[in-house]
Amino acid sequence: MRSLRFTGFMLLEYIRSGRVALEIIATLVVFFVFLRRVGISMNAEYFFSVTGVYAPILTLYTTAAFIGLGDRPQGYVLLAHGMSRTSYLLGIFGSAFSIVAGSYGILSVMAALFNRPLDLNIFGWMLGTLPLLLNIALLAALMLMLSPLVFPSAWRLTVLGLIALAFSSNFIGGPIFESLPSLVRAILRAVQAVLGGPLVPAFYGFQLTVTRDYSSMTAVANILAQVSLLIALLGLAIYSFSRRDLMFSDGAP
């Protein structure tokens, strides 16, 4: 209940401060530029392709904004009056997730009212929405974990370095990769495969959002993998936040 109350408090603070204006503007721009398209109907694949890209981008901004709200000296007052660190962190996470999910919900309602995808019913919308919301939650949890509020600088740099190494196959390839010694190439491929494993559920989740194909057990397994990864990220963030000394930023907005 404390987490829910703090989530409501953060949402109210976010709305009253006017920061939510950017999400409102972004939602309207995406709808009228990409989804409204006068005289051109859209199908379900196009709708989920647009929202599947838009929602994670919005998550980056919104989560960073809520981390800024939480990373303030005023947080000492709340934590000193009985709020646990777990509730505090989950409140920030839940607030950011609620805003992005709300933006996606508004886009869905506006699309249904003004340019409904003819091949999309409520059941298909639910099938596409589930992995999309999980991807939003995963990205918000990752950003929260990598924030100055939770991880110290050394750990943040380490995790970011590992993520960069997992994506290095997109940047190191062709003649550059082939010029490396065979042993180095084998080790690099193995490291990329190991580090890229946790990223697979998010990428497959986007594909599942677009296709909404649950005919194989792979789709169900990926949903479970997304949920498990989300629990792991939040658990690691909560553990790190509870173990370190509180160091709120004086310069946070």
Solvent accessible surface area in square Angstrom, and as a share of the most:
residue,aa,sasa,rsa
1,M,150,0.67
2,R,136,0.50
3,S,28,0.18
4,L,123,0.61
5,R,168,0.61
6,F,5,0.02
7,T,19,0.11
8,G,37,0.35
9,F,93,0.39
10,M,5,0.02
11,L,40,0.20
12,L,93,0.46
13,E,40,0.18
14,Y,0,0.00
15,I,94,0.48
16,R,169,0.62
17,S,55,0.35
18,G,40,0.38
19,R,65,0.24
20,V,25,0.14
21,A,48,0.37
22,L,82,0.41
23,E,5,0.02
24,I,91,0.46
25,I,105,0.53
26,A,23,0.18
27,T,6,0.03
28,L,76,0.38
29,V,78,0.45
30,V,15,0.09
31,F,2,0.01
32,F,121,0.51
33,V,88,0.51
34,F,95,0.40
35,L,0,0.00
36,R,72,0.26
37,R,73,0.27
38,V,123,0.71
39,G,86,0.83
40,I,97,0.49
41,S,74,0.48
42,M,9,0.04
43,N,73,0.37
44,A,0,0.00
45,E,100,0.45
46,Y,62,0.24
47,F,2,0.01
48,F,0,0.00
49,S,37,0.24
50,V,22,0.13
51,T,0,0.00
52,G,4,0.04
53,V,80,0.46
54,Y,21,0.08
55,A,1,0.01
56,P,34,0.22
57,I,108,0.55
58,L,8,0.04
59,T,1,0.00
60,L,85,0.42
61,Y,88,0.34
62,T,0,0.00
63,T,1,0.01
64,A,52,0.40
65,A,19,0.15
66,F,0,0.00
67,I,17,0.08
68,G,13,0.13
69,L,6,0.03
70,G,1,0.01
71,D,9,0.05
72,R,42,0.15
73,P,53,0.34
74,Q,104,0.46
75,G,3,0.03
76,Y,93,0.35
77,V,90,0.51
78,L,59,0.29
79,L,27,0.13
80,A,82,0.64
81,H,150,0.67
82,G,42,0.41
83,M,30,0.14
84,S,54,0.35
85,R,69,0.25
86,T,52,0.30
87,S,14,0.09
88,Y,4,0.02
89,L,1,0.00
90,L,56,0.28
91,G,0,0.00
92,I,0,0.00
93,F,25,0.10
94,G,17,0.17
95,S,0,0.00
96,A,0,0.00
97,F,55,0.23
98,S,46,0.29
99,I,22,0.11
100,V,1,0.01
101,A,23,0.18
102,G,34,0.32
103,S,6,0.04
104,Y,4,0.02
105,G,24,0.23
106,I,93,0.47
107,L,0,0.00
108,S,13,0.09
109,V,87,0.50
110,M,30,0.13
111,A,2,0.02
112,A,54,0.42
113,L,126,0.63
114,F,115,0.48
115,N,18,0.09
116,R,124,0.45
117,P,4,0.03
118,L,136,0.68
119,D,88,0.45
120,L,20,0.10
121,N,100,0.51
122,I,123,0.62
123,F,128,0.53
124,G,11,0.10
125,W,68,0.24
126,M,107,0.48
127,L,45,0.22
128,G,0,0.00
129,T,10,0.06
130,L,84,0.42
131,P,0,0.00
132,L,3,0.01
133,L,48,0.24
134,L,22,0.11
135,N,19,0.10
136,I,0,0.00
137,A,6,0.05
138,L,10,0.05
139,L,41,0.20
140,A,0,0.00
141,A,0,0.00
142,L,42,0.21
143,M,40,0.18
144,L,2,0.01
145,M,7,0.03
146,L,25,0.13
147,S,6,0.04
148,P,72,0.46
149,L,7,0.03
150,V,0,0.00
151,F,11,0.05
152,P,50,0.31
153,S,64,0.42
154,A,72,0.56
155,W,150,0.53
156,R,52,0.19
157,L,126,0.63
158,T,68,0.39
159,V,27,0.16
160,L,90,0.45
161,G,40,0.38
162,L,81,0.40
163,I,44,0.22
164,A,61,0.47
165,L,62,0.31
166,A,13,0.10
167,F,63,0.26
168,S,10,0.06
169,S,63,0.40
170,N,110,0.56
171,F,159,0.66
172,I,59,0.30
173,G,34,0.33
174,G,47,0.45
175,P,116,0.73
176,I,112,0.57
177,F,20,0.08
178,E,106,0.47
179,S,86,0.56
180,L,53,0.26
181,P,85,0.53
182,S,78,0.50
183,L,124,0.62
184,V,67,0.38
185,R,50,0.18
186,A,55,0.43
187,I,95,0.48
188,L,25,0.13
189,R,124,0.45
190,A,56,0.44
191,V,49,0.28
192,Q,23,0.10
193,A,74,0.57
194,V,111,0.64
195,L,43,0.21
196,G,17,0.16
197,G,35,0.34
198,P,71,0.45
199,L,41,0.20
200,V,87,0.50
201,P,15,0.09
202,A,33,0.26
203,F,119,0.50
204,Y,53,0.20
205,G,0,0.00
206,F,73,0.30
207,Q,97,0.43
208,L,2,0.01
209,T,0,0.00
210,V,17,0.10
211,T,68,0.40
212,R,52,0.19
213,D,77,0.40
214,Y,56,0.21
215,S,102,0.66
216,S,54,0.35
217,M,147,0.66
218,T,80,0.46
219,A,0,0.00
220,V,61,0.35
221,A,56,0.43
222,N,12,0.06
223,I,21,0.11
224,L,113,0.56
225,A,37,0.29
226,Q,0,0.00
227,V,56,0.32
228,S,66,0.43
229,L,41,0.20
230,L,25,0.13
231,I,116,0.59
232,A,57,0.45
233,L,25,0.13
234,L,25,0.13
235,G,37,0.36
236,L,85,0.42
237,A,0,0.00
238,I,39,0.20
239,Y,129,0.49
240,S,16,0.10
241,F,1,0.01
242,S,57,0.37
243,R,178,0.65
244,R,62,0.23
245,D,115,0.60
246,L,38,0.19
247,M,139,0.62
248,F,17,0.07
249,S,45,0.29
250,D,127,0.66
251,G,74,0.71
252,A,23,0.18
253,P,100,0.63
